[in-house]
C-alpha cells in the first residue's frame, strides 16, 4: 500500500538545444527591459541562428534592431515539447512568452511550430490564437510570424500551417507574415541541412535579414502612456502582516462532515488588489456557509491565481505565526491548487503568501464532534477515461470534452464503497487531469469534483486547475449521494481518479495538527534504491511530534523538488512494499497523501534523484 507521484522535471536545456541571445544595434548601450525591441521565439529551425557558425546572422540583425533570441530544439507552441535526448524537453513557446513579459517593447517574432500539428486543440491554428491573446495581454503592439519552409517529407503539413497563418492575418490586425517559405525557396539547397529545413550559416543570415526587413515595415512606434497601477503594485496589496509570536500548536479531533455543495469562501480577484507579499488574510469558517459553529478544522481547496512572482502559499490556524510548511507552490503567472485539512483558530483559518497573488479558498467540509469516521483503503483506480486502462467503475472510457459532466457511480464496484451495505457517505480521492487541452481563449482550465449525480450548471468551485499539455494532480474529499459523485471539466482532458479513503460509520477519527515539516532533504537528494525513512516519533527535521495512541494512519503533503528527470515518488509504510502507481503530480506542488501506518515509519522512494519535502497535516486515530 502507498502512493506514487510522478513529478515532471523543470526543463534546463543544453547549449546545443537552446541558446538565448540579447543583442543591440552596433554602438548602442546594453539592452534593458525598456530598450529591447523584439523577442524572437523559435524551435530548432530558428535555433540555427543561435549556433556558433551563425555569428554573422546575429550581427546582421543586431545592426538594425535590438532583440532577445530564445530558441530551442524540439520546442512546440502551446503543448508539451518533444525531447532531444539526453536533454529534457524545453519549455514551450507560450511559457517562454509569459516568462519574458516586460523584457521587450515592440514586436514578438515567432518561428516555431515545425513540431506541431496544424489543427486540434494544441495545433498551430489554436496556438496562434493563444499566442496572440498573450501578446495582447502584455501590450505587445505587433506579432511577426514566419511562414514554414515547404520542404522535406513534411512539406504538406507545413503548407497547411502556412494556409492557417494567412487566414489568421484577416482575424488579427497586428499580425504580420514574414514569408520565409518564399524567400528561402530561392536559396541554394546547400545552405540547409540534409532535411532541407534546418539552417546553415548562410540561410541563418537570410532569416535574420527577413526578420529585420519585416520589422522595418512596421509603423513607427509611439511612446506608450505610463502604465496604470497593476494589481501587483504594493499600494494595491491586500491583507495584514502575520503574527510574530509562536506558531499555534496542539491538535483538534473529530469526524468528517461534508457539505452538500462546496462553498467558495474567499476570492480576491474582484477586489482592489492581490493578497500582498508577506501578508495574510483571515477567512472565517465556523458558523458560516453551512459549517457548524463547533467546527475545529476545515477541508479546503486553496488556489493561487497568476502570482506576480513564484510564490508559496500556506493555510494555517489563525492566532500565531506562519508555520514553515507550505500548502502549495506556484510559478509566476500560473494557477495552482491543492487541498488540505487545516485546523481553525478562533473559528477561522489564515492564508499567507510569500509573494503577491490572487487567492481562492473553497470549503468541502469540516472536522468536528460526531461525523463520519475514516478508513484508508488500498488505492483503487475507480475511473480512467483512457481506453483500455483498468478502472473499477463502469464509467465510459472516453476522453472528456470541454464543458462536460460525468457521473461516476461507485455502488457495487468496490466492496468498501457500497453506501447501502457499509454506510459509506463520503470518499477521499486522488484526481489527475492527463494531457489537458487548451480552452477557447486560454491554455488554462479547471476540473471540479462534486457530490452526487451531475447537474447542468457550471460549478462555482474548482478542484484542479489545468494547463494545456501538462498533467496535473490533486486530491479532494467529497460526499456521495446514492454512491455517486460528479466530475466536470472546462477543457478536453483524460481523467484518472483513485480512491484512497472512505468515510462512514466505521474507522478512525482525524487529529488535525498545525502543519509540521517532517523532512526536507534539500539540497541533498533521495536517490533510487535508497528510500528516505521518516520515524514519525523522531522525524529527520528534528521537529517535536507526539504520535497519538491508537494511530492507524497519517495525512501528509509530499513534494519532489527539482528532480533530475521525470520521476515516480512512492510513499508507503516502511513495513510494506511500494504500492501501485496512482495519480501524476507536478513538480514543486505538494500532493496530499492519506496512508495507513505499520510500524510508525513512512518511507519515500524515487525513480530518479530528487530532493523531497514531507509535511504532516493530520493523524488518523482508532475511534474509541
Residue pairs with C-beta under 8 A, 6 or more apart in sequence:
1 378
1 379
1 572
1 573
1 576
1 579
1 595
1 596
2 379
2 570
2 571
2 572
2 573
2 576
2 578
2 579
2 595
3 379
3 430
3 500
3 558
3 570
3 571
3 572
3 579
3 582
3 591
3 593
3 595
4 568
4 569
4 570
4 571
4 578
4 579
4 580
4 581
4 582
5 473
5 558
5 560
5 568
5 569
5 570
5 571
5 582
5 583
5 584
5 585
5 591
5 593
6 471
6 566
6 567
6 568
6 569
6 581
6 584
6 585
7 559
7 560
7 563
7 566
7 567
7 568
7 569
7 585
7 586
7 587
7 610
8 470
8 471
8 566
8 586
8 587
9 88
9 562
9 563
9 564
9 565
9 566
9 567
9 587
9 608
10 562
10 587
10 588
11 81
11 88
11 89
11 90
11 91
12 88
13 72
13 73
13 87
13 88
13 90
14 87
16 73
16 84
16 87
17 47
17 72
17 73
17 74
17 84
17 87
17 90
18 47
18 70
18 71
18 72
18 73
18 75
18 90
19 47
19 50
19 51
19 69
19 71
20 50
20 68
20 69
20 70
20 71
21 50
21 58
21 67
21 68
21 69
22 31
22 36
22 66
22 67
22 68
22 69
23 31
23 58
23 61
23 62
23 66
23 67
23 68
23 69
24 30
24 31
24 35
24 36
24 62
24 66
25 62
25 63
25 64
25 65
25 66
26 62
26 63
28 35
28 66
29 35
31 66
31 68
33 102
33 103
33 104
33 105
34 105
35 66
35 105
36 66
36 67
36 68
36 103
36 104
36 105
37 65
37 66
37 67
37 104
37 105
37 106
37 107
37 215
38 65
38 66
38 67
38 68
38 104
38 106
38 107
38 108
38 109
38 211
38 215
39 67
39 68
39 70
39 97
39 100
39 103
39 104
39 107
39 108
39 109
40 46
40 49
40 67
40 68
40 69
40 70
40 71
40 109
40 111
40 211
41 70
41 71
41 75
41 93
41 96
41 97
41 108
41 109
41 110
41 111
41 112
42 49
42 69
42 70
42 71
42 72
42 75
42 110
42 111
42 112
43 71
43 72
43 73
43 74
43 75
43 76
43 111
43 112
43 113
43 114
43 115
44 71
44 72
44 73
44 74
44 75
44 114
44 115
44 198
45 111
45 112
45 114
45 149
45 197
45 198
45 199
46 69
46 71
46 111
46 112
46 146
46 199
46 207
47 71
47 72
47 73
48 54
48 198
48 199
48 200
48 203
48 204
48 207
49 57
49 58
49 61
49 69
49 71
49 199
49 204
49 207
49 208
50 58
50 69
50 71
51 201
51 204
53 200
53 201
53 204
54 199
54 201
54 204
54 205
56 201
56 204
56 205
57 201
57 204
57 205
57 207
57 208
58 69
58 208
60 205
60 208
60 209
60 212
61 67
61 208
61 209
61 211
61 212
64 212
64 215
64 216
65 211
65 212
65 215
67 104
67 109
68 100
68 103
68 104
70 96
70 100
71 111
72 81
72 90
72 91
73 84
73 90
74 81
74 82
74 83
74 84
74 89
74 90
74 115
75 81
75 90
75 91
75 92
75 93
75 112
75 115
76 82
76 92
76 93
76 112
76 113
76 115
76 116
76 122
76 469
77 92
77 93
77 94
77 112
77 113
77 116
77 122
77 124
77 127
77 130
77 131
78 92
78 93
78 94
78 122
78 126
78 127
78 130
78 131
78 438
78 443
78 468
78 469
79 92
79 116
79 122
79 468
79 469
80 89
80 92
80 469
80 470
81 89
81 90
81 91
81 92
81 115
82 89
82 115
83 89
88 565
91 99
92 469
93 110
93 112
93 127
93 131
94 127
94 130
94 131
94 134
94 443
97 108
97 131
97 134
97 135
97 138
98 134
98 332
98 333
99 332
99 333
101 138
101 333
102 138
104 140
105 221
105 224
106 140
106 141
106 142
106 218
106 221
107 140
107 141
107 142
107 143
107 144
107 215
107 218
108 131
108 135
108 140
108 142
108 143
108 144
109 143
109 144
109 145
109 146
109 178
109 211
109 215
110 131
110 143
110 144
110 145
110 146
111 145
111 146
111 180
111 207
113 124
113 127
113 148
113 161
114 148
114 154
114 158
114 197
116 122
116 123
116 124
116 127
116 161
117 123
117 124
117 157
118 124
118 125
118 157
118 160
118 161
118 164
119 125
119 126
120 126
121 437
121 438
121 468
121 491
121 492
122 437
122 438
122 468
122 469
124 161
124 164
124 165
125 164
125 168
126 438
128 145
128 164
128 165
128 168
128 172
128 175
129 441
130 438
130 442
130 443
130 468
131 143
132 143
132 168
132 172
132 175
133 441
133 442
135 143
135 174
139 224
139 227
141 174
141 218
141 221
142 174
142 175
142 176
142 218
143 172
143 174
143 175
143 176
144 176
144 177
144 178
144 211
144 214
144 215
145 165
145 168
145 175
145 176
145 177
145 178
146 177
146 178
146 180
146 207
146 210
146 211
147 161
147 162
147 165
147 177
147 178
147 179
147 180
147 181
147 182
148 158
148 159
148 161
148 162
148 180
148 181
149 158
149 180
149 181
149 184
149 185
149 196
149 197
150 158
150 159
150 162
150 181
150 185
151 158
151 192
151 195
151 196
151 197
152 195
152 196
152 197
158 181
162 181
165 177
166 177
168 175
169 175
169 176
169 177
176 214
176 217
176 218
178 210
178 211
178 213
178 214
179 210
180 207
180 210
183 206
183 210
184 192
184 203
184 206
184 207
187 202
187 203
187 206
189 196
190 200
191 199
191 200
191 202
191 203
191 206
192 198
192 199
192 200
192 203
193 199
193 200
199 207
229 235
229 236
230 236
231 273
231 274
231 308
231 356
231 358
232 274
232 308
232 356
233 273
234 276
235 273
236 272
236 273
236 274
237 273
237 274
237 275
237 276
237 277
237 279
237 356
238 268
238 271
238 272
238 273
238 274
238 275
238 276
238 279
238 281
239 275
239 276
239 279
239 280
239 281
240 279
240 280
240 281
240 282
241 278
241 279
241 280
242 278
242 279
242 280
242 321
242 322
242 350
242 352
243 319
243 320
243 321
244 321
245 320
245 321
246 320
246 321
247 316
247 320
247 321
247 322
247 323
247 514
248 316
248 317
248 318
248 319
248 320
248 343
248 345
248 514
249 320
249 513
249 514
250 513
250 514
251 343
251 511
251 512
251 513
251 548
251 619
252 296
252 297
252 343
252 344
252 367
252 511
252 512
253 296
253 367
253 509
253 510
253 511
253 512
253 621
254 296
254 297
254 367
254 368
254 369
254 370
254 371
254 509
254 510
255 367
255 368
255 369
255 370
255 371
255 372
255 373
255 374
255 503
255 509
255 510
256 299
256 365
256 367
256 371
256 372
256 373
256 374
256 426
256 477
256 503
256 510
257 291
257 292
257 295
257 365
257 366
257 367
257 368
257 370
257 371
257 372
258 299
258 364
258 365
258 372
258 425
258 426
258 451
258 477
258 478
258 479
258 503
259 289
259 290
259 291
259 363
259 364
259 365
259 479
260 290
260 451
260 479
261 450
261 451
262 301
262 362
262 363
262 364
262 448
262 450
262 459
262 461
262 478
263 289
263 290
263 362
263 363
263 461
264 360
264 361
264 362
264 460
264 461
265 283
265 284
265 285
265 288
265 289
265 361
265 362
265 363
266 281
266 283
266 351
266 359
266 360
266 361
267 358
267 359
267 360
267 361
268 274
268 275
268 281
268 358
268 359
268 360
269 305
269 358
269 360
274 307
274 308
274 356
274 357
274 358
274 359
275 281
275 351
275 353
275 356
275 357
275 358
275 359
276 353
276 356
277 308
277 309
277 311
277 353
277 354
277 355
277 356
278 352
278 353
278 354
279 352
279 353
280 322
280 350
280 351
280 352
280 353
281 350
281 351
281 359
282 318
282 348
282 349
282 350
283 348
283 349
283 350
283 351
283 361
284 347
284 348
285 291
285 295
285 298
285 344
285 347
285 348
285 349
285 363
285 366
286 292
286 293
286 294
286 295
286 344
286 347
286 348
286 366
287 293
287 295
287 347
289 363
291 298
291 363
291 366
292 366
292 368
293 347
294 368
294 369
295 344
295 347
295 366
295 367
295 368
296 343
296 344
296 366
296 367
296 368
296 512
297 341
297 342
297 343
297 344
297 366
297 367
297 368
297 510
297 512
297 618
298 341
298 342
298 344
298 349
298 363
298 365
298 366
298 367
299 339
299 340
299 341
299 363
299 364
299 365
299 366
299 367
299 477
300 315
300 339
300 340
300 341
300 342
300 349
300 361
300 362
300 363
300 364
301 337
301 338
301 339
301 360
301 361
301 362
301 364
301 461
301 462
301 463
301 474
301 476
302 313
302 315
302 327
302 328
302 337
302 338
302 339
302 340
302 351
302 359
302 360
302 361
302 362
303 335
303 336
303 337
303 359
303 360
303 361
303 362
303 462
303 465
304 311
304 313
304 328
304 330
304 334
304 335
304 336
304 337
304 353
304 357
304 358
304 359
305 335
305 357
305 358
305 359
305 360
306 333
306 334
306 335
306 357
306 358
307 330
307 331
307 332
307 333
307 334
307 353
307 355
307 356
307 357
307 358
308 332
308 355
308 356
308 357
309 332
309 355
309 356
310 329
310 330
310 331
310 332
310 355
311 329
311 330
311 332
311 353
311 354
311 355
311 356
311 357
312 326
312 328
312 329
312 330
312 353
312 354
313 326
313 327
313 328
313 329
313 330
313 351
313 352
313 353
313 354
313 357
313 359
314 322
314 323
314 325
314 326
314 327
314 351
314 352
314 353
314 515
315 327
315 340
315 342
315 349
315 350
315 351
315 352
315 361
316 322
316 323
316 342
316 343
316 345
316 349
316 350
316 352
316 514
316 515
317 342
317 343
317 344
317 345
317 348
317 349
317 350
317 514
318 344
318 345
318 346
318 348
318 349
318 350
319 345
319 346
320 345
320 514
322 352
323 514
323 515
323 516
323 517
324 515
324 517
325 515
325 516
325 517
325 557
325 615
325 616
326 590
326 615
327 338
327 340
327 515
327 557
327 590
328 336
328 337
328 338
328 589
328 590
329 336
329 559
329 588
329 589
329 590
330 336
330 357
330 589
331 588
334 467
335 444
335 465
335 467
336 465
336 586
336 589
337 360
337 462
337 463
337 464
337 465
337 474
338 474
338 475
338 557
338 589
338 590
338 591
338 592
339 364
339 463
339 474
339 475
339 476
339 477
339 592
340 515
340 557
340 592
340 617
341 367
341 510
341 512
341 555
341 617
341 618
342 349
342 512
342 515
342 617
343 349
343 512
343 513
343 514
349 361
351 359
351 361
353 359
360 462
362 461
362 462
364 476
364 477
364 478
365 426
365 477
365 479
367 510
367 512
372 425
372 426
372 503
372 504
372 505
372 507
373 503
373 504
373 505
373 506
373 507
373 508
373 509
373 623
374 428
374 501
374 502
374 503
374 507
374 508
374 509
374 510
374 553
374 594
374 620
375 416
375 501
375 502
375 503
375 504
375 506
375 507
375 508
376 500
376 501
376 552
376 553
376 594
376 595
376 596
376 620
377 414
377 416
377 499
377 500
377 501
377 502
378 579
379 430
379 498
379 499
379 500
379 579
379 580
379 582
380 392
380 414
380 498
380 499
381 389
381 390
381 391
381 392
381 496
381 497
381 498
381 582
382 391
382 392
382 393
382 408
382 410
382 413
382 414
382 417
382 429
382 497
382 498
382 499
383 391
383 393
383 395
383 408
383 487
383 495
383 496
383 497
384 390
384 391
384 397
384 494
384 495
384 496
384 497
385 395
385 396
385 397
385 398
385 399
385 400
385 406
385 494
385 495
385 496
386 397
386 399
386 434
386 494
386 496
387 397
387 398
388 397
389 397
389 496
391 397
392 410
392 413
392 414
392 499
393 408
393 409
393 410
393 413
394 409
394 413
395 406
395 407
395 408
395 409
396 406
399 492
399 493
399 494
400 406
400 487
400 489
400 492
400 493
400 494
400 495
401 492
402 437
402 439
402 440
402 445
402 489
402 490
402 491
402 492
403 458
403 489
403 490
404 488
404 489
405 454
405 455
405 456
405 486
405 487
405 488
406 454
406 486
406 487
406 488
406 495
407 453
407 454
407 484
407 485
407 486
408 484
408 485
408 486
408 487
408 497
409 483
409 484
410 417
410 418
410 419
410 427
410 480
410 483
410 484
410 485
410 499
411 417
411 418
411 419
411 420
411 482
411 483
411 484
412 418
414 499
415 421
415 422
416 422
416 424
416 502
417 424
417 427
417 480
417 483
417 499
417 502
418 424
418 483
419 425
419 480
419 482
419 483
419 504
420 483
422 502
422 504
422 505
422 506
423 504
423 505
423 506
424 480
424 502
424 503
424 504
425 479
425 480
425 503
425 504
426 451
426 477
426 478
426 479
426 480
426 502
426 503
426 504
427 477
427 478
427 480
427 485
427 499
427 501
427 502
427 503
428 475
428 476
428 477
428 499
428 500
428 501
428 502
428 503
428 594
429 449
429 475
429 476
429 477
429 478
429 485
429 497
429 498
429 499
429 500
430 473
430 474
430 475
430 497
430 498
430 500
430 582
430 583
430 591
431 447
431 449
431 463
431 464
431 473
431 474
431 475
431 476
431 487
431 495
431 496
431 497
431 498
431 583
432 471
432 472
432 473
432 474
432 495
432 496
432 497
432 583
432 584
432 585
433 447
433 464
433 466
433 471
433 472
433 473
433 489
433 493
433 494
433 495
434 471
434 493
434 494
434 495
434 496
434 584
435 469
435 471
435 493
435 494
436 445
436 466
436 467
436 468
436 469
436 470
436 471
436 472
436 489
436 491
436 492
436 493
437 445
437 468
437 491
437 492
437 493
438 444
438 445
438 468
438 491
439 445
439 490
439 491
443 467
443 468
443 469
444 465
444 466
444 467
444 468
445 465
445 466
445 468
445 489
445 490
445 491
445 493
446 462
446 463
446 464
446 465
446 466
446 489
446 490
446 491
447 462
447 463
447 464
447 466
447 487
447 488
447 489
447 490
447 493
447 495
448 459
448 461
448 462
448 463
448 487
448 488
448 489
449 463
449 476
449 478
449 485
449 486
449 487
450 459
450 478
450 485
450 486
450 487
450 488
451 478
451 479
451 480
451 481
451 485
451 486
452 479
452 480
452 481
452 482
452 484
452 485
452 486
453 481
453 482
453 484
453 486
454 486
454 487
454 488
455 486
458 488
458 490
459 488
463 474
463 476
464 472
464 473
464 474
465 472
466 472
466 489
466 491
466 493
468 491
470 586
471 584
471 586
472 584
472 585
472 586
473 583
473 584
473 585
473 586
473 591
474 585
474 591
474 592
475 500
475 591
475 592
477 501
477 503
478 485
479 485
487 495
487 497
489 495
496 583
496 584
497 583
498 582
498 583
500 582
500 593
500 594
500 595
501 594
506 623
507 623
508 550
508 552
508 553
508 620
508 621
508 622
508 623
509 620
509 621
509 623
510 555
510 618
510 619
510 620
510 621
511 548
511 618
511 619
511 620
511 621
512 617
512 618
513 616
513 617
513 618
513 619
515 557
515 615
515 616
515 617
516 543
516 545
516 615
516 616
517 541
517 543
517 613
517 614
517 615
517 616
518 534
518 536
518 539
518 540
518 541
518 543
518 545
518 556
518 602
518 614
518 615
518 616
519 532
519 534
519 539
519 540
519 541
519 604
519 612
519 613
519 614
520 540
520 541
520 611
520 612
520 613
520 614
521 532
521 540
521 611
521 612
521 613
522 561
522 611
522 613
523 611
524 611
525 564
525 609
525 610
525 611
525 612
526 532
526 604
526 605
526 606
526 609
526 610
526 611
526 612
527 606
527 609
528 605
528 606
528 607
528 608
528 609
529 605
530 605
531 574
531 603
531 604
531 605
532 540
532 603
532 604
532 605
532 612
532 614
533 574
533 601
533 602
533 603
534 540
534 601
534 602
534 603
534 604
534 614
535 600
535 601
536 545
536 547
536 551
536 554
536 597
536 600
536 601
536 602
536 616
537 545
537 547
537 600
538 545
539 545
545 616
547 600
547 619
548 619
548 621
549 621
550 621
550 622
550 624
551 597
551 600
551 619
551 620
551 621
551 622
552 596
552 597
552 620
552 621
552 622
553 594
553 595
553 596
553 597
553 619
553 620
554 594
554 595
554 597
554 602
554 616
554 618
554 619
554 620
555 592
555 593
555 594
555 616
555 617
555 618
555 619
555 620
556 571
556 592
556 593
556 594
556 595
556 602
556 614
556 615
556 616
556 617
557 590
557 591
557 592
557 593
557 614
557 615
557 617
558 569
558 571
558 590
558 591
558 593
558 604
558 612
558 613
558 614
558 615
559 585
559 587
559 588
559 589
559 590
559 591
559 612
559 613
560 567
560 569
560 585
560 587
560 606
560 610
560 611
560 612
561 587
561 588
561 610
561 611
561 612
561 613
562 587
562 588
562 610
562 611
563 587
563 606
563 608
563 609
563 610
564 608
564 609
564 610
565 608
566 608
567 606
567 607
567 608
567 609
567 610
568 581
568 606
568 607
569 604
569 605
569 606
569 607
569 610
569 612
570 578
570 579
570 603
570 604
570 605
570 606
571 593
571 595
571 602
571 603
571 604
572 578
572 579
572 595
572 602
572 603
572 605
573 595
573 596
573 597
573 598
573 599
573 601
573 602
573 603
574 598
574 599
574 601
574 602
574 603
575 598
575 599
575 601
576 598
578 603
578 605
583 591
585 591
590 613
590 615
592 617
594 620
595 602
602 614
604 612
604 614
606 612
